C-alpha cells in the first residue's frame, strides 16, 4: 500500500477496553501523519468500520468478547487483507496468542505494558510501527504463499563440520522463519537466529518452531553450544553473540544498549559470526523493517562467508534486505522458498 507524501495513515483501534481505546486514540492523534478514523470494542463492529472507514492500519487486542482476536484476524486476512498490529500482554498466554497472530498474518506485535492506564507508554513505539506497517505488502496471495497448506519438503544434506548458519528477521519473520526452518534437515549446521520480538515472547516462539521443525529449536541461554541440528533464538530484549573456544562455538547472552535501534540486534550477531566463524558461515537476512543487520552481513561477506538476502516479492517489508542489497552485502538475492536449499548447498562448499 503506497502512501503519497503528506497523506495521513488512517488507523482503526480495536480493543474491548474503553479506557484503552480512549488513551490510544488521544495519544496517537497527537502525532503528525496519523489519523485515528475510529475505534471498535469487538470484531463485529470492527468489521463494519473497516468497510465504511477504509483504514490503512488496524491495531488489535486479542482477548475480546463475541469473537477472539485470532479468529477475527484469520477471517480478515482471508477476506480483506490489511496491515494489523497486535497489542498483547506479556503473560505466557499473551505470548502464545501473539505468535498465533503473527503466524496468521499480523505485521507486528507491540507489548501492552500492563494496566489500561499505562497503555500510553507504548505509544511512541506504536507510532513508528504504524507508519512502517502502512507500507507492508499484505494481500491474500502473499499470505497464502508465506503460510502454505503444508510445510515444504525437508532437504537432505551430507555431514558438515564447523559450519554456522546466521539468520536475521523482523516484520514478517515469524512466517518466514517457520517456512525456512521447516525445510532444514535434522543435521543442519548450528543456527543462530535473531528475530525482533518483545521479551517473554521468544520462548513461546522457539517452542512453536521446535514442534514444527526437524532441527531442535530453543531460546538461547548464556553458554549454549552451537552444534549441528540445533537452532538458537536470541531472547527478546537481550543481545546474542557468537564466541569460539578452540573448535567449539558457543553463544553469550547479554544486556546492553540497542544496536541499530534493536535489542536483540541482528547487526551485533552477524558481526560476531563474521569475527569468529568467517568463511565457515552462511548468513541470511529476511523480511523486516529498518536496517538492522545490513552492515553485519557485509562484514560476514568480507570475512569470506556466503550471504543471502530475501527478495522484495516474498518480503512482507523489504527494509532490512533492501539495505543489505544496496550495501552489496548480499551475494545472492532470492525468494524465501529457495533460501533453505541455497543455504544447505553453500554449507557443503
Residue pairs with C-beta under 8 A, 6 or more apart in sequence:
1 56
1 83
1 134
1 135
1 136
1 138
2 135
3 9
3 56
3 134
3 135
8 33
8 34
8 35
9 33
9 34
9 35
9 56
9 57
9 130
9 131
9 134
10 35
10 37
10 53
10 54
10 55
10 56
10 57
11 28
11 34
11 35
11 36
11 37
11 55
11 56
11 57
11 58
11 59
11 130
12 36
12 37
12 38
12 39
12 40
12 46
12 49
12 50
12 53
12 55
12 57
12 58
12 59
13 21
13 24
13 25
13 28
13 36
13 38
13 39
13 40
13 59
14 39
14 40
14 41
14 42
14 43
14 46
14 58
14 59
14 60
14 61
14 64
14 69
15 21
15 24
15 39
15 41
15 59
15 60
15 61
15 64
15 87
16 41
16 42
16 61
16 63
16 64
16 65
17 61
17 116
18 41
19 116
19 117
19 119
20 61
20 87
20 116
20 119
21 39
21 41
23 116
23 117
23 119
23 120
24 36
24 39
24 59
24 119
24 120
24 123
24 126
25 36
25 39
27 120
27 123
28 34
28 36
28 123
28 126
28 127
28 130
29 35
29 36
31 127
33 131
34 127
34 130
34 131
37 53
37 55
38 49
38 53
38 55
40 46
40 49
41 64
41 65
42 64
42 65
42 66
42 67
43 64
43 66
43 67
43 69
43 71
43 72
44 66
44 67
46 58
46 72
47 72
47 76
49 55
50 58
50 76
50 80
50 82
51 80
55 82
56 82
56 83
56 134
57 82
57 83
57 84
57 85
57 130
57 133
57 134
58 76
58 82
58 83
58 84
58 85
59 84
59 85
59 86
59 87
59 126
59 130
60 69
60 72
60 73
60 84
60 85
60 86
60 87
60 101
60 106
61 69
61 86
61 87
61 88
61 112
62 68
62 69
62 70
62 86
62 87
62 88
62 94
62 97
62 98
62 101
63 69
63 89
63 97
64 72
69 86
69 97
69 101
70 97
70 100
70 101
70 104
73 84
73 86
73 101
73 104
73 105
73 106
74 104
74 105
76 82
76 84
77 84
77 104
77 105
77 138
77 140
77 143
78 140
81 105
81 138
81 139
81 140
81 143
82 138
83 107
83 133
83 134
83 136
83 138
84 101
84 105
84 106
84 107
85 106
85 107
85 108
85 109
85 110
85 126
85 129
85 130
85 133
86 98
86 101
86 102
86 106
86 108
86 109
86 110
87 109
87 110
87 112
87 119
87 122
87 126
88 94
88 95
88 97
88 98
88 101
88 109
88 110
88 111
88 112
89 111
89 112
89 114
90 111
90 112
90 114
90 198
90 199
90 200
92 200
92 204
94 112
95 200
95 201
95 203
95 204
96 204
96 208
98 109
98 201
98 204
99 174
99 201
99 204
99 205
99 208
101 109
102 109
102 174
102 175
103 147
103 174
103 175
103 178
103 208
105 138
105 143
105 146
105 147
105 175
107 129
107 133
107 136
107 138
107 171
107 172
107 316
107 317
108 129
108 133
108 171
109 197
109 198
109 201
110 122
110 125
110 126
110 129
110 198
111 122
111 198
111 199
111 200
111 201
112 119
112 122
113 119
113 121
113 122
129 289
132 171
132 289
132 290
132 317
132 319
133 171
135 317
136 171
136 172
136 316
136 317
137 315
137 316
137 317
137 318
138 316
142 314
142 316
145 314
145 337
146 172
146 175
146 176
146 179
146 314
146 316
146 336
147 175
148 179
151 178
151 179
151 182
151 183
151 212
152 179
152 182
152 183
152 337
152 340
153 183
154 182
154 183
154 184
154 185
154 186
154 214
155 183
155 184
155 185
155 340
155 341
155 344
156 185
157 185
157 187
157 188
157 344
157 347
157 348
158 348
159 187
159 228
160 189
160 228
160 347
160 348
162 247
162 249
162 277
162 280
163 189
163 190
163 228
163 280
163 281
163 282
163 347
164 189
164 190
164 191
164 192
164 226
164 242
164 249
164 273
164 277
164 280
164 281
164 282
165 188
165 189
165 190
165 191
165 192
165 231
165 281
165 282
165 283
165 284
165 343
165 347
166 191
166 192
166 242
166 269
166 270
166 273
166 277
166 281
166 282
166 283
166 284
166 300
167 177
167 180
167 191
167 192
167 193
167 194
167 283
167 284
167 285
167 286
168 193
168 194
168 195
168 266
168 269
168 270
168 283
168 284
168 285
168 286
168 288
168 292
168 293
168 296
168 297
168 320
169 176
169 177
169 193
169 194
169 195
169 196
169 266
169 285
169 286
169 287
169 288
169 320
170 195
170 196
170 262
170 266
170 287
170 288
170 289
170 290
170 292
170 317
170 319
170 320
171 196
171 287
171 288
171 289
171 316
171 317
171 319
172 286
172 287
172 288
172 315
172 316
172 317
173 195
173 196
173 286
173 287
173 288
174 195
174 205
175 316
176 286
176 287
176 310
176 316
176 336
177 193
177 195
177 209
177 286
178 208
178 209
178 212
179 336
179 337
180 284
180 286
180 336
180 339
180 340
181 191
181 209
181 212
181 213
181 215
181 217
181 231
181 340
182 212
182 213
182 214
183 340
183 341
184 191
184 213
184 214
184 215
184 231
184 340
184 343
184 344
185 214
185 215
185 344
186 214
186 215
186 229
187 228
187 229
188 214
188 215
188 228
188 229
188 231
188 344
188 347
189 228
189 282
189 347
190 225
190 226
190 227
190 228
190 229
190 230
190 231
190 232
190 249
191 215
191 226
191 230
191 231
191 232
192 220
192 226
192 231
192 232
192 234
192 240
192 242
192 251
192 269
192 273
193 231
193 232
193 233
193 234
194 233
194 234
194 240
194 264
194 265
194 266
194 269
194 293
195 202
195 205
195 233
195 234
196 262
196 264
196 266
196 288
196 292
197 205
197 236
198 236
198 237
199 235
199 236
199 237
199 238
200 236
201 236
202 219
202 233
202 234
202 235
202 236
203 219
203 235
205 219
205 233
206 217
206 218
206 219
206 233
209 217
209 231
209 233
210 216
210 217
210 218
213 231
215 229
215 230
215 231
216 229
216 230
216 231
217 231
217 233
218 224
218 230
218 231
218 232
218 233
219 232
219 233
219 235
220 232
220 233
220 234
220 235
220 240
220 251
220 253
221 253
222 251
222 252
222 253
222 254
223 250
223 251
223 252
224 232
224 250
224 251
225 248
225 249
225 250
226 232
226 242
226 249
226 250
226 251
227 249
232 240
232 251
234 240
234 253
234 264
234 269
235 253
235 264
236 264
237 263
237 264
238 253
238 254
238 255
238 263
238 264
239 253
239 254
239 255
239 256
239 259
239 263
239 264
239 265
239 268
239 269
240 251
240 252
240 253
240 264
240 268
240 269
241 251
241 252
241 254
241 268
241 269
241 271
241 272
242 249
242 250
242 251
242 269
242 272
242 273
242 275
242 276
242 277
243 249
243 250
243 251
243 252
243 272
243 276
244 250
244 276
244 277
249 276
249 277
256 263
257 263
258 265
259 265
259 267
259 268
259 292
260 266
260 267
260 290
260 291
260 292
260 293
260 295
261 290
261 292
262 290
262 292
265 292
265 293
266 285
266 292
266 293
266 296
266 320
267 292
267 293
267 294
267 295
267 296
268 296
269 293
269 296
270 283
270 293
270 295
270 296
270 297
270 299
270 300
271 295
271 296
271 299
273 281
273 283
273 296
273 300
273 305
274 281
274 296
274 299
274 300
274 302
274 303
274 305
275 303
277 305
278 303
278 304
278 305
279 303
279 304
279 305
280 305
281 300
281 303
281 305
281 306
282 305
282 306
282 307
282 308
282 343
282 346
282 347
283 296
283 297
283 300
283 301
283 305
283 306
283 307
283 308
284 307
284 308
284 309
284 310
284 339
284 343
285 293
285 294
285 297
285 307
285 308
285 309
285 310
285 320
285 321
285 324
285 329
285 330
286 310
286 315
286 320
286 321
286 336
286 339
287 310
287 314
287 315
287 316
287 317
287 318
287 320
287 321
287 336
288 317
288 319
288 320
288 321
289 317
289 319
289 320
290 319
290 320
290 323
291 319
291 320
291 323
292 320
293 320
293 324
294 320
294 323
294 324
294 326
294 327
294 329
295 327
295 329
297 307
297 309
297 324
297 327
297 329
297 330
298 324
298 327
298 328
298 329
300 307
300 329
301 307
301 328
301 329
301 330
301 331
306 331
306 332
306 346
306 349
307 324
307 329
307 330
307 331
307 332
308 330
308 331
308 332
308 333
308 334
308 339
308 342
308 343
308 346
309 321
309 324
309 325
309 329
309 330
309 332
309 333
310 321
310 333
310 334
310 335
310 336
310 339
311 321
311 333
311 334
311 335
311 336
312 318
312 321
312 322
313 335
314 335
314 336
314 337
315 321
315 336
321 330
321 333
324 330
325 333
332 342
334 342
